[in-house]
């Protein structure tokens, strides 16, 4: 869960991210991941996004696909992702 300022409210596997501002976070391909997720929900209300993220099981940055939704009534997004090859 992120607010629209890219601050992590909660994370299912990486608790150390809670409270951190990830506005400037870039993956290895130069994508501003959290900015893009916020833009998706601001523009469309929901959507999918492909990016790279550290996989806590392997310790390596891997390809991931997320689905995100705007939380009605507040400026938050909620999402989930899966590591995959693309």
Buried (B, 14 or more C-beta within 10 A) or exposed (E): BBBBEBBBBEEEEEEEBEEBEBEEBBBEEEBBBBBBBBBBBEEEEEBEBBBBBBBEEEEEBBBBBBBBBBBEEEEBBBBEBEBEEE
